[in-house]
């Protein structure tokens, strides 16, 4: 093809026209008209960086280019065609221009750069949003390995990154200009910061992060188990290990390889050991209690060799690169393409059917199913046998209805929860569930003590602070099981749960209600190592006497019960039947956690007024809740529990139910707290009943934020290094 023909076709390439702030207008135009009219549009910049020489790869633009002909420029770049994704474009341009084929995990999006300029005597107007990617290779790519696209690239060269920055800063006319004193300095800042080799300070930072967790060892007490159940337990734990593999894959596409790399490297140095330890807590390179920001960089990541990503070169084994990950955790985890925006997700979901979990994770689920079937043959508990069989079948069929029912009916000394349940990782829609496993020993005495809450669930439902038109009918009493946790796996990263309320299937919730599992040994450890120290620092001395484990544990029970009441299946103003989860989408998790918390407080007071609970709990539950606010907000405001807790604290503080004293401590105004709790309960329940996403967004934006009172309390806790949460380990299971 002649160069002029290629240019003509490029001018006909359709680009999405954007607003000045970068949103799609819904209009697409030929490339030539976009640059003639100065329309805003999108493109990609791909930089290849070689670690061993600290050099960036540059290409010399072909002399036939309509912008900056013959000048040295980015490794690879190109427009994002209408309907295409950014990452797809980055991969395509790199292949077309340089002959390099790389998978998604080689590309790290480091920033978005808006370039606004006019060249060619005013005939070429470039208003371009550029997604800037970095590909990190171990060494330079040999010149013989490139296949250059003659209409785009005339030659390539490597240059020391600091020299290149200096040339740009001095306006060297042989190089396409970029303002390195402005936003584009981020490229060079990233490289400089990553390779400054200040291992000592980085090690100290990681050690501080680790110090936020109290490492607690739990011995497995299997005295109550029959020999048959002990044999079954060994197989169930192995099935849980398969579930663990699925979760790693669900979080991020490169997670399994990164995990294995970090584990292997952990013996290399103290710094590598710290990286592995903190990664093991978070199960990803993003810190759960730091708003999911990365705690190390792509420069610390796993190395991958591709032997056929370029043309062969003499004596070169192939391209070695670092598996890239973004500095902030992708909101869609590994459920959706990493650069696909929400509207594109919606459109594509209408055009194609997604793979089911049984297909996507078939290798691991087949193994887990086989192990659960074998465990079912070993156990002498009929209800556990039914659960294990139906769960194994569900792993292969993707139909979890029967297994969820069997889980609710479980009546066994060995308590097992395993499967896909929570949707917190899906930050785009809140639809996709992650796999998890909790295995424990049933606590018969404690379970009998908490039966009261399940027995009075219907009474609570009837008396909710919610208009009667929104109240649903009968609620089936939620059975409550108290266990001592002996093993967990899968989605149990970061802050540890003290209870869970399942299933989340609205069909079962409407037909049977929910069941609750309380992890009493985890609750006790959190109270001893976290809540009590927080109270000693943040609660006014006049009210410290009200902090006790009974109040903390009782509210936890009520929190989980309240997940099972209130709006579930709803009717929209149009008359259409829907669910709260579907309507509130990504806002559902945070608002649901806030609902369970605040309605749980309301429910405790209601049960006390009905003389179903002792009155001495009244004040202690409010003060213990106040102390718990500081515990949960420390998880970060990107996490559903932390966001929900910030909403509640700020609401109650705004209503003067919580008081900040001159010494920096807090107390509860017992005269105002009851009304404030009921008002917030009504607000959240009404939003859920209406499926009112706009009001949910407004409420969260207004209150689920870091305010000065919260910030000052957290700073005090940071100074004295009160742990944020526990990091459990479990013992003696290797003897099974």
C-alpha positions in Angstrom: 0.0 0.0 0.0 1.3 3.4 -0.9 1.9 5.9 2.0 -0.6 8.4 0.7 -3.3 5.7 0.6 -2.5 4.6 4.1 -2.8 8.2 5.3 -6.1 8.6 3.5 -7.4 5.5 5.3 -6.1 6.8 8.6 -8.0 10.1 8.1 -11.2 8.0 7.6 -10.6 6.2 10.9 -13.6 7.0 13.2 -12.8 8.4 16.6 -15.2 9.0 19.5 -15.7 12.7 20.1 -15.5 13.7 23.8 -16.5 16.7 25.8 -13.8 19.0 27.1 -13.9 17.1 30.4 -13.4 13.7 28.7 -16.9 12.2 28.6 -18.2 10.5 25.4 -20.7 12.6 23.5 -22.1 9.7 21.6 -20.8 11.2 18.3 -17.9 9.7 16.2 -16.1 11.5 13.4 -13.3 10.7 10.9 -9.9 11.3 12.3 -9.0 14.1 9.8 -12.2 16.0 10.7 -11.5 15.6 14.5 -8.1 17.3 14.1 -9.5 19.9 11.7 -12.3 20.9 14.1 -10.3 20.5 17.3 -12.6 17.9 18.8 -11.5 16.2 22.0 -10.7 12.5 21.6 -8.6 9.7 23.1 -5.3 8.1 22.3 -2.7 5.9 24.0 1.0 6.4 24.8 3.1 3.3 25.4 6.5 3.6 26.9 8.9 0.7 27.1 11.5 1.0 29.9 14.5 -1.3 30.3 15.5 -1.8 33.9 19.1 -3.0 33.4 20.1 0.1 31.5 17.5 2.6 32.9 16.6 3.5 29.3 13.4 4.4 27.6 12.7 3.2 24.0 12.0 6.0 21.5 10.8 5.8 17.9 11.6 8.3 15.1 8.3 9.3 13.5 8.1 8.6 9.8 8.6 11.6 7.5 5.1 11.1 6.0 3.4 11.7 9.4 1.0 14.6 9.5 2.2 15.7 12.9 5.8 16.0 14.1 7.3 14.2 11.1 10.9 12.9 11.6 11.0 13.7 15.3 11.9 11.3 18.2 8.8 10.3 20.2 7.1 7.8 22.4 7.9 4.1 22.1 4.4 3.6 20.5 1.2 5.6 20.3 -2.1 5.8 18.5 -5.7 6.9 18.5 -8.4 4.9 20.2 -10.8 4.1 17.4 -14.5 4.5 18.0 -15.8 1.6 20.1 -12.3 0.3 20.9 -10.9 0.0 24.4 -7.7 1.7 25.6 -5.8 -1.4 26.4 -6.7 -3.1 23.1 -5.4 -0.1 21.3 -2.1 -0.1 23.3 -1.5 -3.7 22.4 -2.4 -3.2 18.8 -0.3 -0.1 18.2 2.8 -1.8 19.8 2.3 -4.8 17.5 1.7 -2.7 14.3 4.4 -0.1 14.8 7.2 -2.2 16.4 6.2 -5.8 15.8 6.0 -6.5 19.6 3.1 -8.7 20.8 2.4 -8.5 24.6 -0.5 -9.6 26.8 -2.6 -7.4 29.0 -0.4 -8.0 32.1 2.5 -6.2 30.5 0.8 -2.8 30.4 0.6 -0.5 33.4 -1.7 2.6 33.1 0.3 5.2 35.1 -1.7 8.4 34.3 -4.0 10.2 31.8 -2.5 13.2 30.0 -4.5 15.9 28.3 -2.5 17.4 25.3 -3.9 20.6 23.8 -1.9 22.1 20.9 -2.1 23.6 17.4 0.5 22.9 14.8 1.0 23.0 11.0 0.0 26.6 10.7 -3.3 26.0 12.5 -4.5 23.2 10.3 -3.9 20.4 12.9 -5.6 20.9 16.2 -4.8 18.3 18.8 -7.1 18.1 21.8 -6.2 14.6 23.0 -6.7 12.6 26.2 -3.8 10.2 26.3 -3.8 7.0 28.4 -0.1 6.7 29.3 1.1 3.1 29.7 4.5 1.8 30.9 5.9 -1.6 29.9 8.8 -2.6 32.1 11.3 -5.0 30.5 14.4 -6.4 32.2 16.8 -5.4 29.4 16.7 -3.6 26.1 15.1 -5.3 23.1 17.7 -6.0 20.4 17.3 -3.9 17.3 17.0 -7.0 15.1 13.9 -8.0 17.0 11.8 -5.1 15.9 9.6 -5.1 12.8 9.0 -1.4 12.1 5.9 -0.1 10.3 7.4 2.1 7.6 4.4 4.4 7.4 4.7 5.2 11.1 8.2 4.6 12.3 11.6 5.1 10.6 13.9 3.9 13.4 14.1 3.2 17.1 16.7 3.9 19.9 17.2 3.6 23.6 18.1 6.6 25.7 18.8 7.1 29.5 15.6 8.4 31.0 17.2 11.4 32.7 19.0 12.4 29.5 15.7 12.3 27.6 14.0 14.4 30.3 16.7 16.9 30.0 16.4 17.1 26.2 12.7 17.7 26.6 13.2 20.3 29.3 15.6 22.2 27.0 13.3 22.0 24.0 15.5 20.0 21.7 14.0 20.3 18.3 14.7 16.7 17.4 12.2 15.5 19.9 8.4 15.9 20.1 7.8 18.4 22.9 6.3 17.4 26.2 6.1 19.7 29.2 8.2 17.8 31.8 7.5 20.6 34.3 3.8 19.8 34.1 1.8 16.6 34.1 4.1 14.6 31.9 6.8 14.8 34.6 4.8 11.9 36.2 6.4 9.5 33.8 9.9 10.4 35.0 8.8 10.7 38.6 7.5 7.1 38.5 10.8 5.8 37.1 12.9 7.8 39.6 10.9 6.8 42.6 10.8 3.1 41.8 14.5 2.7 41.3 16.0 4.9 44.0 16.9 1.6 45.9 16.1 3.1 49.3 15.4 -0.4 50.7 15.8 0.7 54.3 13.0 3.3 54.2 10.8 1.0 52.2 11.3 -1.8 54.7 10.4 0.5 57.6 7.2 1.5 55.7 6.2 -2.1 55.2 7.0 -2.9 58.9 4.7 -0.1 60.0 2.0 -1.5 57.8 2.4 -5.0 59.3 2.4 -3.5 62.8 -1.3 -2.4 62.2 -2.2 -6.1 62.5 -2.1 -8.2 65.7 -0.9 -11.6 64.7 -3.1 -14.1 66.7 -2.6 -17.9 66.6 -5.7 -20.0 67.1 -5.2 -23.6 68.0 -7.7 -26.1 66.6 -9.8 -27.7 69.3 -11.3 -30.8 67.7 -12.3 -32.6 70.9 -16.0 -32.6 70.0 -15.6 -34.1 66.6 -16.1 -37.7 65.8 -13.4 -39.6 64.0 -15.5 -39.7 60.9 -15.9 -35.9 60.9 -12.1 -35.5 61.5 -11.5 -37.5 58.3 -14.1 -35.3 56.5 -12.4 -32.2 57.8 -9.1 -33.0 56.2 -10.8 -33.3 52.8 -12.9 -30.1 53.3 -9.7 -28.1 54.1 -8.1 -29.4 50.8 -11.3 -28.3 49.0 -10.9 -24.9 50.7 -7.4 -24.6 49.3 -8.8 -25.0 45.8 -11.3 -22.3 46.6 -8.3 -20.1 47.7 -6.8 -20.4 44.2 -10.0 -19.1 42.6 -10.1 -16.1 44.9 -6.6 -15.1 44.0 -7.6 -15.2 40.3 -10.8 -13.3 40.9 -9.0 -10.3 42.5 -6.6 -9.6 39.6 -5.5 -11.5 36.4 -1.8 -11.6 37.4 -2.4 -12.4 41.1 -1.5 -16.1 41.1 1.8 -15.6 39.4 2.7 -12.6 41.6 1.8 -14.7 44.7 4.1 -17.6 43.7 6.9 -15.2 42.8 6.8 -13.3 46.1 6.7 -16.5 48.1 9.7 -17.9 46.2 11.6 -14.6 46.7 10.7 -14.3 50.4 14.0 -16.0 51.5 16.1 -13.6 49.5 16.2 -10.7 51.9 14.4 -9.2 54.9 12.7 -6.7 52.5 11.4 -9.6 50.4 10.1 -11.3 53.5 8.2 -8.2 54.5 6.7 -7.9 51.1 5.5 -11.5 51.2 4.1 -11.1 54.7 2.0 -8.1 53.9 0.9 -9.5 50.6 -0.3 -12.6 52.4 -2.5 -10.5 54.6 -4.0 -8.6 51.6 -3.9 -11.4 49.1 -3.0 -8.8 46.4 -0.6 -5.9 45.9 -3.2 -3.5 47.3 -3.6 -2.7 50.9 -7.1 -3.2 52.2 -6.9 -0.6 54.9 -5.2 2.0 52.8 -8.1 2.6 50.3 -6.7 -0.3 48.2 -3.5 1.6 47.2 -0.6 -0.5 46.1 2.1 -1.1 48.8 4.8 -1.9 46.2 5.2 -1.3 42.5 5.5 -3.1 39.2 9.3 -2.9 39.8 8.8 -5.4 42.6 6.6 -7.7 40.5 7.0 -11.1 39.0 9.1 -11.6 35.9 7.6 -13.3 32.8 9.5 -14.6 29.8 7.9 -14.5 26.3 10.0 -16.3 23.7 7.9 -15.4 20.7 6.7 -11.9 21.3 9.0 -10.4 18.7 11.0 -11.4 15.7 13.9 -13.8 16.8 17.2 -12.1 17.4 20.6 -13.9 17.5 21.6 -14.9 21.1 18.4 -13.5 22.6 16.1 -15.9 24.5 13.1 -13.6 24.3 11.4 -10.7 26.0 11.4 -10.7 29.8 9.0 -8.2 31.5 7.5 -7.4 34.9 3.9 -8.3 35.4 2.3 -4.8 35.7 -0.4 -3.8 38.1 -2.0 -0.3 38.6 -1.2 1.8 41.7 -4.9 1.7 42.6 -6.9 -1.5 42.6 -9.1 -2.0 39.5 -12.8 -1.5 40.6 -13.9 -4.4 38.5 -11.3 -6.8 40.0 -10.8 -9.6 37.4 -14.4 -9.9 36.6 -14.4 -7.5 33.7 -11.8 -6.3 31.1 -9.4 -4.0 33.0 -10.1 -0.9 30.9 -13.8 -1.4 30.1 -16.0 1.4 31.4 -19.4 0.7 33.0 -21.5 1.7 30.0 -19.5 -0.6 27.7 -19.9 -3.4 30.2 -23.7 -2.9 30.1 -23.8 -2.9 26.3 -21.6 -6.0 25.9 -23.5 -7.9 28.6 -26.6 -7.5 26.4 -24.8 -8.8 23.4 -23.1 -11.9 24.8 -23.5 -14.4 27.6 -20.7 -14.4 30.2 -19.0 -17.6 31.2 -20.5 -19.2 34.3 -18.2 -19.8 37.3 -18.3 -23.5 36.6 -16.8 -22.8 33.2 -14.4 -20.0 34.2 -13.0 -21.8 37.2 -13.7 -25.3 36.0 -10.2 -26.8 36.9 -10.4 -25.7 40.6 -14.1 -26.3 41.0 -13.9 -29.8 39.6 -11.1 -30.6 42.2 -13.1 -29.0 45.0 -16.2 -30.9 44.1 -14.4 -34.2 44.0 -12.9 -33.5 47.5 -16.3 -32.5 48.9 -18.0 -35.7 47.6 -15.3 -37.7 49.3 -15.8 -35.8 52.5 -19.5 -36.4 52.3 -18.8 -40.2 52.2 -16.7 -39.9 55.4 -18.9 -37.8 57.7 -21.4 -39.4 60.0 -23.6 -36.2 60.1 -26.6 -36.5 57.8 -27.0 -32.7 57.4 -23.3 -32.2 56.7 -23.4 -35.0 54.2 -26.3 -33.3 52.4 -24.5 -29.9 52.4 -21.2 -31.3 51.0 -23.0 -33.3 48.3 -25.2 -30.4 47.1 -22.3 -27.9 47.3 -20.1 -30.2 45.2 -22.9 -30.5 42.6 -23.4 -26.7 42.7 -19.7 -26.2 41.9 -20.2 -28.1 38.6 -23.7 -26.9 37.7 -23.5 -23.3 38.9 -26.9 -23.7 40.6 -26.4 -23.0 44.3 -30.1 -23.0 45.4 -30.2 -26.5 46.9 -26.8 -26.2 48.5 -27.7 -22.8 50.1 -30.9 -24.4 51.5 -28.7 -27.3 52.9 -26.4 -24.8 54.4 -29.3 -23.1 56.3 -30.4 -26.5 57.6 -26.9 -27.6 58.7 -27.0 -29.1 62.2 -23.5 -30.6 62.7 -20.7 -30.2 65.2 -18.5 -29.5 62.2 -19.7 -26.2 60.6 -18.8 -25.5 56.9 -19.4 -22.5 54.7 -17.9 -22.7 51.3 -18.8 -21.1 48.0 -19.2 -17.8 46.2 -21.1 -15.3 48.4 -20.0 -11.7 48.9 -19.8 -9.1 46.1 -17.5 -6.5 47.6 -14.8 -7.1 45.1 -17.1 -6.1 42.2 -16.8 -2.3 42.4 -18.5 -1.7 39.1 -21.9 -3.4 39.5 -21.7 -5.2 42.9 -23.0 -8.4 41.1 -20.1 -10.8 40.9 -19.4 -13.0 44.0 -16.1 -14.1 45.3 -15.3 -17.6 46.7 -14.6 -18.1 50.4 -14.5 -20.8 53.1 -15.1 -20.8 56.8 -14.7 -24.0 58.8 -15.4 -24.1 62.5 -16.5 -26.2 65.5 -20.1 -25.6 66.7 -20.4 -23.9 70.1 -23.5 -25.5 71.6 -23.7 -23.4 74.7 -23.2 -20.0 73.0 -25.6 -20.9 70.2 -28.4 -21.6 72.7 -27.8 -18.2 74.3 -28.3 -16.2 71.1 -31.4 -18.1 69.9 -33.5 -15.1 71.2 -32.6 -12.9 68.2 -33.6 -15.4 65.5 -36.9 -16.1 67.3 -37.9 -12.4 67.3 -36.9 -11.4 63.8 -40.5 -11.1 62.7 -41.3 -8.8 65.6 -38.4 -6.6 64.5 -39.5 -6.6 60.9 -43.0 -5.5 61.9 -41.7 -2.6 64.0 -39.0 -1.2 61.7 -38.8 2.6 61.5 -40.2 2.4 57.9 -43.5 3.4 56.4 -45.9 0.4 56.4 -46.3 0.5 52.6 -42.6 -0.6 52.3 -42.7 -3.4 54.8 -42.6 -6.9 53.4 -44.6 -9.8 54.8 -43.4 -12.6 57.0 -39.8 -13.0 57.8 -38.6 -16.5 58.6 -36.7 -16.6 61.9 -32.9 -16.6 61.2 -31.1 -19.5 62.8 -27.9 -18.4 64.5 -24.9 -20.7 64.8 -22.0 -19.7 67.0 -18.7 -21.4 66.1 -15.0 -21.4 67.0 -13.2 -20.8 63.7 -10.4 -23.3 62.9 -9.7 -22.5 59.2 -10.6 -20.0 56.6 -9.7 -19.4 52.9 -10.6 -17.3 49.9 -12.1 -13.9 50.4 -10.8 -13.5 54.0 -8.2 -10.9 53.2 -7.3 -7.9 55.4 -9.7 -7.1 58.2 -11.3 -10.3 59.5 -15.1 -10.7 59.7 -16.6 -11.6 63.1 -19.9 -12.9 61.6 -21.7 -13.4 58.3 -25.3 -13.6 57.3 -26.2 -15.8 54.3 -27.3 -16.7 51.7 -27.5 -13.6 49.6 -29.9 -15.2 47.1 -33.0 -13.1 47.2 -35.2 -16.1 46.4 -34.1 -17.9 49.5 -34.2 -14.8 51.6 -37.8 -14.3 50.7 -38.8 -17.9 51.1 -36.7 -18.9 54.2 -34.9 -15.8 55.5 -31.2 -16.1 56.3 -29.0 -17.9 58.7 -26.1 -16.4 60.7 -22.8 -17.7 61.7 -20.9 -16.0 64.6 -17.1 -16.5 64.9 -16.9 -16.1 68.7 -13.1 -16.6 69.1 -12.5 -14.0 66.4 -14.8 -11.6 68.1 -13.1 -12.1 71.5 -9.7 -11.5 69.9 -10.8 -8.3 68.3 -12.3 -7.0 71.5 -9.2 -7.8 73.5 -6.6 -6.6 71.1 -8.4 -3.7 69.3 -11.6 -2.4 70.7 -10.5 -2.2 74.3 -7.3 -0.3 73.4 -9.3 2.0 71.2 -11.7 2.7 74.0 -8.9 3.5 76.4 -7.7 6.2 74.0 -10.8 7.6 72.3 -13.7 7.2 74.9 -14.2 9.8 77.6 -13.1 8.6 81.0 -16.7 9.0 82.3 -18.0 6.4 79.9 -15.1 3.8 79.7 -16.9 1.6 82.2 -19.6 0.9 79.6 -17.2 -0.9 77.3 -17.6 -4.7 77.5 -17.4 -7.7 75.3 -21.1 -8.7 75.9 -22.3 -5.4 74.3 -19.8 -5.7 71.4 -20.8 -9.3 70.7 -24.5 -8.7 71.1 -24.5 -5.8 68.6 -22.5 -8.0 66.2 -25.3 -10.6 66.4 -28.0 -8.0 65.9 -26.0 -6.5 62.9 -26.0 -9.9 61.2 -29.7 -10.4 62.0 -30.6 -7.1 60.5 -29.1 -8.1 57.1 -32.1 -10.4 56.9 -34.8 -7.8 57.6 -35.9 -4.7 55.8 -36.4 -4.3 52.0 -35.1 -7.1 49.8 -37.4 -7.6 46.8 -39.0 -4.2 46.0 -41.4 -2.6 43.6 -40.3 0.5 41.7 -42.6 3.5 41.1 -43.3 2.0 37.6 -44.6 -1.1 39.2 -41.6 -3.2 38.1 -40.4 -5.8 40.5 -36.7 -5.6 41.4 -34.3 -6.0 44.3 -32.3 -3.5 46.4 -29.0 -4.9 45.1 -29.9 -4.5 41.5 -31.1 -1.0 41.9 -28.4 0.4 44.1 -25.6 -1.5 42.2 -22.1 -0.5 43.4 -23.6 1.6 46.3 -25.5 -1.4 47.7 -22.7 -3.0 49.8 -21.8 0.2 51.8 -25.4 1.2 52.4 -26.3 -2.4 53.4 -23.5 -2.5 55.9 -24.6 0.8 57.3 -28.2 -0.4 57.5 -27.3 -3.6 59.4 -25.2 -1.5 61.9 -27.6 1.3 62.6 -30.8 -0.8 62.5 -29.0 -3.3 64.7 -28.6 -0.5 67.3 -32.3 0.4 66.9 -33.2 -3.3 67.3 -31.3 -3.7 70.5 -33.1 -0.8 72.1 -36.4 -2.2 70.9 -35.7 -5.6 72.4 -34.7 -3.9 75.6 -37.9 -1.9 75.8 -39.8 -5.2 75.2 -37.9 -6.6 78.2 -36.3 -9.3 76.0 -32.8 -8.1 76.8 -31.5 -6.7 80.1 -31.7 -2.9 80.5 -28.0 -2.6 81.6 -27.0 -3.2 78.0 -28.7 0.1 76.9 -25.8 2.5 77.6 -23.0 0.0 77.0 -24.2 -0.8 73.5 -24.1 2.8 72.4 -20.6 3.5 73.9 -19.2 0.2 72.6 -20.7 1.1 69.2 -19.0 4.5 69.3 -15.6 2.8 70.0 -16.3 0.4 67.2 -16.8 3.3 64.7 -13.1 4.1 65.0 -12.2 0.4 64.5 -14.1 0.0 61.3 -13.2 3.4 59.7 -9.6 2.4 59.9 -10.3 -0.2 57.2 -10.5 2.6 54.7 -13.3 4.5 53.0 -13.0 2.4 49.8 -14.1 -0.7 51.8 -17.9 -1.2 52.3 -17.7 -1.6 56.1 -15.5 1.5 56.6 -17.6 3.6 54.3 -20.8 2.5 56.0 -19.3 3.2 59.4 -18.1 6.7 58.4 -21.7 7.4 57.3 -23.1 6.5 60.7 -20.5 8.2 62.8 -20.8 11.5 60.9 -24.6 11.4 61.0 -24.7 10.8 64.7 -22.0 13.4 65.3 -23.9 15.9 63.1 -27.0 15.2 65.2 -25.0 15.8 68.4 -25.5 12.3 69.6 -21.7 11.9 69.7 -19.7 14.6 71.5 -16.1 15.6 71.0 -14.4 16.8 74.2 -11.5 19.3 74.6 -9.1 16.4 75.5 -9.9 14.7 72.1 -12.0 12.0 73.6 -15.6 11.2 72.6 -18.8 10.3 74.5 -22.4 9.5 73.8 -25.3 11.9 74.5 -27.8 9.4 75.8 -30.6 12.0 75.4 -30.1 12.5 71.7 -28.7 9.2 70.5 -31.9 7.2 70.3 -33.7 9.7 68.0 -30.6 10.1 65.8 -30.3 6.3 65.4 -33.9 5.9 64.5 -33.8 8.8 62.0 -30.8 7.3 60.1 -32.4 3.9 60.2 -35.5 5.3 58.6 -33.5 7.2 56.0 -31.5 4.2 54.8 -34.5 1.8 54.9 -36.6 4.2 52.8 -33.8 4.6 50.2 -33.5 0.8 49.9 -37.3 0.3 49.7 -37.6 2.8 46.9 -34.5 1.5 45.1 -33.4 5.2 45.0 -29.8 5.2 43.8 -29.7 9.0 43.5 -30.6 9.4 47.2 -28.1 6.6 48.2 -25.4 8.4 46.3 -26.3 11.8 48.0 -26.3 10.2 51.5 -23.0 8.5 51.0 -21.3 11.6 49.5 -22.6 13.7 52.3 -21.6 11.6 55.2 -19.3 8.7 54.2 -16.2 10.8 54.2 -13.2 11.5 56.4 -14.2 14.4 58.6 -12.0 16.3 61.1 -13.4 14.5 64.2 -12.7 11.1 62.6 -9.3 12.1 61.4 -8.2 13.4 64.8 -9.2 10.2 66.5 -7.5 8.0 63.9 -4.3 10.1 64.3 -4.2 9.4 68.0 -4.6 5.7 67.4 -1.8 5.8 64.8 0.5 7.5 67.2 0.1 4.8 69.9 0.0 2.0 67.3 -3.2 0.4 68.2 -3.7 -2.5 65.8 -6.3 -2.0 63.1 -7.2 -5.7 63.0 -6.0 -9.2 63.6 -4.1 -11.5 61.3 -5.1 -15.0 62.3 -3.2 -18.2 61.8 -4.5 -21.6 62.6 -2.6 -24.5 64.1 -2.6 -28.3 64.4 -4.5 -28.9 61.1 -1.4 -30.4 59.5 -1.9 -33.3 61.8 -5.1 -34.3 60.1 
